[in-house]
Amino acid sequence: MTSAAAGSRTVHARAPGKINVFFKVGSLLEDGYHDVASAYQAVSLYEDVYATAADDFSVTFGGPIDTSGLLTDGSNLAIKAARMLARKTGFRGGVALRIDKNVPIAGGMGGGSADAAATLLACDALWRTEVPREELLALAARLGSDVPFALVGGTAIGTGRGDQLSPALAKGTFQWVLALAEFGMSTPDVYSELDRHRARHARDIFPASPQPTVDTNVLQALRAGDAQMLAEVLHNDLQAPALHLAPGLGAVLELGEENGALAGIISGSGPTVAFLAPDLDGALELQIALSAARLNVLRVTGPVHGARLLQEH
């Protein structure tokens, strides 16, 4: 099929950002990577991708976030996703992508992964390539460890590189308040700092397992829909290295916990700080208190569905 056959429709797909409510990093492997064990929760902060038929591949950005530093060439994850789908299906046209970004850039919430997941769905619909769901998930895993979860959404356990997903039972709705930083953090830098942190404290901390697992207490808290239980087991191995690289995040964590958060955690590789609130009223009070302290905050809920198609234009 060529781009002419796809017509000039625009397809709109939306995918969520995520919070890692639990994140354990295995020991450094010989290939330079780490296996991880993660409990992901998709939250109500979305990336919107609009795909229109074109002869080549391009991406532009809109939305409330400063996107001036984002690359729009072939290294962009959304472009990679579109090209990969075209190669897989033998599609000979291209796509013009417009992405309205709401998830912080380099914020540890999987915004780029959400872009890639929504792009796969949008292009598949635009080009009418009808790739089976399992094959879309396999493509997603090749694009990056968080991309399959952005497709699936909800609550899930990720192992291996984070891309081997199994759904987790979760009841009810969790209320989160996010404190957004005015800077991003490089995931590889945070992992490197973790390796240095472990080397520095080798005598004081248990050596990391090559194949970490998610604490069963986390699964129980999610299954019960109990915010207090979940607050007690929030964990992120990348938090200590992120705080070492950006010490100011420590004061943000303290401020949230002083103002009614059950617990705070750095999401993924940072620097977004996610606070778990006891209920909606608690989340609103926390949002007001952190805003008064001149922090950029958002209130979100989880879990929410993964990437899905919205209306065509």
C-alpha positions as CSV (number, residue, x, y, z in Angstrom):
1,M,0.0,0.0,0.0
2,T,1.3,3.5,-0.7
3,S,0.6,6.8,1.2
4,A,-1.8,7.8,-1.5
5,A,-4.0,4.9,-0.6
6,A,-4.1,6.0,3.0
7,G,-5.7,9.3,1.9
8,S,-5.4,12.5,4.0
9,R,-7.1,11.3,7.2
10,T,-5.7,12.2,10.5
11,V,-5.7,9.5,13.2
12,H,-5.5,10.5,16.9
13,A,-4.1,8.2,19.5
14,R,-3.4,8.8,23.2
15,A,-1.1,7.0,25.6
16,P,-0.4,7.6,29.3
17,G,2.6,8.4,31.3
18,K,3.6,6.1,34.2
19,I,4.8,6.0,37.7
20,N,7.0,3.1,38.9
21,V,5.5,2.4,42.4
22,F,8.3,-0.2,42.8
23,F,11.6,-0.4,41.0
24,K,14.4,-2.7,41.8
25,V,17.6,-2.8,39.7
26,G,19.6,-6.0,39.3
27,S,23.4,-6.1,39.4
28,L,25.4,-4.9,36.4
29,L,25.5,-7.6,33.7
30,E,28.3,-8.3,31.3
31,D,26.5,-6.6,28.4
32,G,26.5,-3.3,30.4
33,Y,22.8,-3.5,31.2
34,H,20.7,-4.4,34.3
35,D,17.7,-6.5,34.7
36,V,14.9,-4.8,36.6
37,A,11.7,-5.6,38.5
38,S,9.1,-2.9,38.3
39,A,5.5,-2.4,39.3
40,Y,4.2,0.2,36.8
41,Q,1.0,2.2,37.2
42,A,-0.3,4.2,34.2
43,V,-1.6,7.6,35.3
44,S,-4.0,10.2,33.9
45,L,-1.3,12.4,32.2
46,Y,-1.4,11.7,28.4
47,E,0.6,12.2,25.2
48,D,-1.6,12.9,22.2
49,V,-0.3,11.8,18.8
50,Y,-1.9,12.9,15.5
51,A,-0.8,11.0,12.4
52,T,-1.5,12.2,8.9
53,A,-0.4,10.5,5.7
54,A,2.7,11.9,4.0
55,D,5.5,10.8,1.6
56,D,8.2,10.8,4.3
57,F,8.5,10.8,8.1
58,S,8.3,13.9,10.2
59,V,7.4,15.0,13.7
60,T,6.4,18.3,15.3
61,F,5.4,19.1,18.9
62,G,2.9,21.1,20.7
63,G,1.3,21.2,24.2
64,P,2.2,23.0,27.4
65,I,5.7,21.6,27.8
66,D,8.8,23.3,26.3
67,T,9.8,21.0,23.5
68,S,12.5,23.2,22.0
69,G,15.2,20.8,23.0
70,L,13.6,17.7,21.5
71,L,15.2,16.1,18.4
72,T,12.9,15.7,15.4
73,D,15.2,13.6,13.2
74,G,15.4,9.8,12.8
75,S,16.6,9.5,16.4
76,N,13.2,10.5,17.8
77,L,11.5,7.5,19.3
78,A,8.1,8.3,17.6
79,I,9.8,8.4,14.2
80,K,11.6,5.2,15.0
81,A,8.3,3.6,15.9
82,A,6.7,4.7,12.6
83,R,9.6,3.6,10.5
84,M,9.7,0.2,12.2
85,L,6.0,-0.4,11.6
86,A,6.4,0.6,7.9
87,R,9.4,-1.8,7.5
88,K,7.5,-4.6,9.2
89,T,4.4,-4.2,7.1
90,G,6.0,-3.3,3.8
91,F,4.2,0.1,3.8
92,R,5.8,2.4,1.3
93,G,4.5,5.8,2.4
94,G,5.3,7.9,5.4
95,V,3.6,9.9,8.1
96,A,3.5,13.4,9.5
97,L,3.2,13.2,13.3
98,R,2.1,16.0,15.6
99,I,2.6,15.2,19.3
100,D,1.0,17.3,22.0
101,K,3.2,16.6,25.0
102,N,1.9,16.7,28.6
103,V,4.3,14.2,30.2
104,P,7.5,15.8,31.5
105,I,10.5,15.4,29.1
106,A,13.3,13.3,30.7
107,G,11.2,13.2,33.8
108,G,11.1,9.5,34.6
109,M,7.5,9.1,33.6
110,G,7.9,7.4,30.2
111,G,6.7,10.3,28.0
112,G,8.9,9.3,25.0
113,S,7.7,5.7,25.4
114,A,4.1,6.9,25.4
115,D,4.8,8.8,22.2
116,A,6.1,5.6,20.5
117,A,3.2,3.5,21.7
118,A,0.6,6.0,20.5
119,T,2.5,6.3,17.2
120,L,2.4,2.5,16.6
121,L,-1.4,2.5,17.1
122,A,-2.0,5.7,15.1
123,C,0.1,4.6,12.1
124,D,-1.4,1.1,12.1
125,A,-4.9,2.6,11.9
126,L,-3.9,5.3,9.4
127,W,-2.1,2.8,7.0
128,R,-4.7,0.1,7.7
129,T,-1.9,-2.4,8.2
130,E,-3.9,-4.3,10.9
131,V,-0.9,-5.6,12.8
132,P,-2.0,-8.1,15.5
133,R,-1.7,-6.8,19.1
134,E,1.0,-9.3,20.1
135,E,3.1,-8.2,17.1
136,L,2.6,-4.5,18.1
137,L,3.8,-5.4,21.6
138,A,6.9,-7.1,20.1
139,L,7.7,-4.0,18.1
140,A,7.2,-1.9,21.2
141,A,9.7,-4.0,23.2
142,R,12.3,-3.4,20.5
143,L,11.8,0.4,20.8
144,G,12.4,0.5,24.5
145,S,11.6,-1.1,27.8
146,D,8.8,1.2,28.8
147,V,7.0,1.2,25.4
148,P,5.1,-2.1,25.9
149,F,3.7,-0.8,29.2
150,A,2.5,2.4,27.5
151,L,0.6,0.2,25.1
152,V,-0.9,-2.0,27.8
153,G,-1.5,0.6,30.6
154,G,-3.3,-0.2,33.8
155,T,-1.0,-1.8,36.5
156,A,1.6,-4.3,35.5
157,I,4.7,-6.0,36.6
158,G,7.8,-5.6,34.3
159,T,10.8,-7.9,34.5
160,G,13.9,-8.5,32.3
161,R,14.6,-5.0,30.9
162,G,11.1,-4.0,32.1
163,D,9.5,-5.1,28.9
164,Q,8.4,-8.6,30.0
165,L,5.0,-7.6,31.3
166,S,2.4,-9.4,33.3
167,P,-0.8,-7.6,34.4
168,A,-1.3,-7.0,38.1
169,L,-4.6,-6.9,39.8
170,A,-5.4,-3.5,41.1
171,K,-8.5,-2.3,42.8
172,G,-9.9,1.2,43.1
173,T,-8.1,4.5,42.2
174,F,-4.9,5.9,43.6
175,Q,-4.5,9.7,44.0
176,W,-1.1,11.1,43.1
177,V,0.4,14.6,43.2
178,L,3.4,15.1,40.9
179,A,6.0,17.7,41.6
180,L,7.6,18.5,38.2
181,A,11.2,19.7,38.0
182,E,12.4,22.4,35.6
183,F,15.2,20.1,34.4
184,G,15.5,16.6,33.0
185,M,17.7,13.8,34.1
186,S,19.5,11.3,31.8
187,T,18.5,7.7,32.5
188,P,22.0,6.3,31.6
189,D,23.6,8.9,34.0
190,V,21.4,7.8,36.8
191,Y,22.1,4.1,36.2
192,S,25.9,4.9,36.1
193,E,25.5,6.8,39.4
194,L,23.7,3.7,40.9
195,D,26.7,1.5,39.9
196,R,29.1,4.0,41.6
197,H,26.8,4.2,44.6
198,R,26.8,0.4,45.0
199,A,30.6,0.3,44.6
200,R,31.1,3.1,47.2
201,H,28.8,1.3,49.8
202,A,29.7,-2.3,48.9
203,R,30.4,-3.1,52.6
204,D,27.1,-1.6,53.9
205,I,24.5,-2.9,51.5
206,F,23.5,-6.3,50.3
207,P,24.8,-7.1,46.8
208,A,22.1,-6.7,44.1
209,S,20.6,-9.9,42.7
210,P,21.2,-10.4,38.9
211,Q,17.4,-11.1,38.6
212,P,15.4,-8.9,41.0
213,T,11.7,-9.5,41.8
214,V,8.8,-7.3,42.9
215,D,8.0,-7.4,46.6
216,T,4.8,-9.4,47.3
217,N,3.6,-6.7,49.7
218,V,3.4,-4.3,46.7
219,L,1.1,-6.8,44.8
220,Q,-1.0,-7.1,47.9
221,A,-1.4,-3.3,48.4
222,L,-2.3,-2.9,44.7
223,R,-4.8,-5.8,44.9
224,A,-6.4,-4.3,48.0
225,G,-6.5,-0.8,46.5
226,D,-5.1,0.4,49.8
227,A,-3.1,3.7,49.6
228,Q,-1.7,3.4,53.1
229,M,-0.4,-0.1,52.4
230,L,1.1,0.9,49.1
231,A,2.8,4.0,50.7
232,E,4.7,1.7,53.1
233,V,6.2,-0.3,50.2
234,L,6.9,2.3,47.6
235,H,10.6,1.7,46.5
236,N,13.0,2.9,43.8
237,D,16.6,1.8,43.6
238,L,17.3,4.8,41.4
239,Q,16.2,7.2,44.1
240,A,19.5,7.4,45.9
241,P,21.6,8.0,42.8
242,A,19.0,10.6,41.5
243,L,19.2,12.4,44.8
244,H,23.0,12.3,44.7
245,L,22.9,13.9,41.2
246,A,20.1,16.4,42.1
247,P,20.2,16.9,45.9
248,G,17.4,19.6,45.8
249,L,14.9,16.8,45.2
250,G,15.4,15.7,48.8
251,A,13.8,19.0,50.0
252,V,10.8,18.4,47.6
253,L,10.3,14.9,49.1
254,E,10.3,16.3,52.6
255,L,7.9,19.1,51.8
256,G,5.3,16.7,50.4
257,E,5.5,14.4,53.3
258,E,5.2,17.4,55.7
259,N,2.0,18.4,53.9
260,G,0.0,15.2,54.1
261,A,1.5,12.9,51.5
262,L,1.4,9.3,52.7
263,A,4.8,8.9,50.9
264,G,6.8,10.3,48.1
265,I,9.0,8.6,45.5
266,I,11.2,9.7,42.7
267,S,9.5,8.3,39.5
268,G,11.8,6.1,37.4
269,S,15.2,7.8,36.9
270,G,13.7,11.2,38.0
271,P,13.5,14.0,38.5
272,T,9.6,14.0,38.8
273,V,8.6,13.3,42.4
274,A,5.3,11.4,42.8
275,F,3.4,11.8,46.1
276,L,0.8,9.2,47.1
277,A,-2.2,11.0,48.8
278,P,-4.7,9.2,51.1
279,D,-7.7,10.3,49.1
280,L,-9.0,13.1,46.8
281,D,-9.3,15.7,49.6
282,G,-5.7,14.9,50.7
283,A,-4.5,15.2,47.1
284,L,-6.2,18.6,46.7
285,E,-4.7,19.9,49.9
286,L,-1.2,18.7,49.0
287,Q,-1.6,20.2,45.5
288,I,-2.4,23.6,47.1
289,A,0.4,23.4,49.6
290,L,3.1,22.5,47.0
291,S,1.8,25.1,44.6
292,A,2.1,27.7,47.4
293,A,5.7,26.7,47.7
294,R,6.1,27.6,44.0
295,L,6.5,24.1,42.8
296,N,5.0,23.1,39.5
297,V,2.5,20.4,40.5
298,L,-0.1,18.2,38.8
299,R,-2.8,16.0,40.3
300,V,-3.3,12.7,38.5
301,T,-5.0,9.3,39.2
302,G,-4.1,5.8,38.4
303,P,-4.4,3.2,37.1
304,V,-5.7,4.3,33.6
305,H,-6.0,2.4,30.3
306,G,-3.0,2.1,27.9
307,A,-2.7,3.6,24.4
308,R,-5.9,3.8,22.5
309,L,-7.3,5.3,19.4
310,L,-9.6,8.4,19.6
311,Q,-11.5,9.9,16.8
312,E,-10.3,10.3,13.3
313,H,-10.4,13.7,11.7
